[in-house]
Amino acid sequence: MLIKNFLVTEKAMIELEKNLIIAVVNIKARKEDIKKEFEKLFNVEVEKVNVLITPKGEKKAFIKLKSDYSAEELLSKLGVF
């Protein structure tokens, strides 16, 4: 599984308004793989994925959902917040 966990920080909550979900993913995961797995697992369409590696050595994925879907609704269904 590529997606380890979702971030629920103050910044992550602000990004939710832009329909962005921030997740910590496997360090070897590629953008295309993250997109495919996210769409398959959660039955949504992903517009784009951006990634960055933190100074701690973790890889964060910024997953933007298409406007037909709500990032906030998805995370609340999953019980993240």
N, C-alpha and C positions, 0 to 999 in steps of 0.2 A: 504494500500500500504506500503510495507516494505522499499522501496528505497525513501529517502527524497530528496536528491540532490547529484550532483557530485562535487567533489573538483577540482578546477582549480588553483592549486598552482604551484610554480616552481617545487617542488618535484613530484607532480602529473604529470606534463608534462614530466619529466624525466622517470617516470614509464611507460608512454605511449609507449616508445620505447621498453619496455619489454612486451608489449601487456597486461598491467595491467591498470585497471580502478579503481579509488578510489572513493567510494561513502559513504555518511553518511546514515545510515540505522536505522530503529526502534531498540531501545535498546533490545527488546525481540526477535528480529529476529534470527533464527538459520541459520547456514551455508547452510544446505540443502534447507531451504525455500528461502534464498537469491538466490541461484543457480537456483532453479526452476522458480522463478518469473523473474529473469533476462533473462533466456533463452526464456521464454514465451513472455515477453514484447518486446524484441529486436530481436527475431528470430536468435539467435547465440548459439554456444555451449561454455559452460564454462568448463575450465579445472579444476580449483580449486578456493576455496574462503578461505581467511584468514580474521580474524576479530580482532579488538582490541578496548578497551574502553579507551577513552582519559581522561585526568584529568578533563575536563569540564563535563564528564558524557555522552558524545556522543559515539556512536558505529560507527567505520569506517570499511568498508568492502573493502578488496583488491581483486578484481575480475580478475582472469587471464583467458583470452580467449584462445581457442584452436588456433593453428597456422594458421588454414584456414581463420580466421577472423582478422580484423584489428581494434584495440581499437581506434586508431586515427580517422579512417574513421567513425566508429560508433558515436563517440562524435561530429564530425563535422556535420554528418547528423542530429543529435539532436539539433544542434545549440548551443552547450555548449561553443565552442570557435571558 
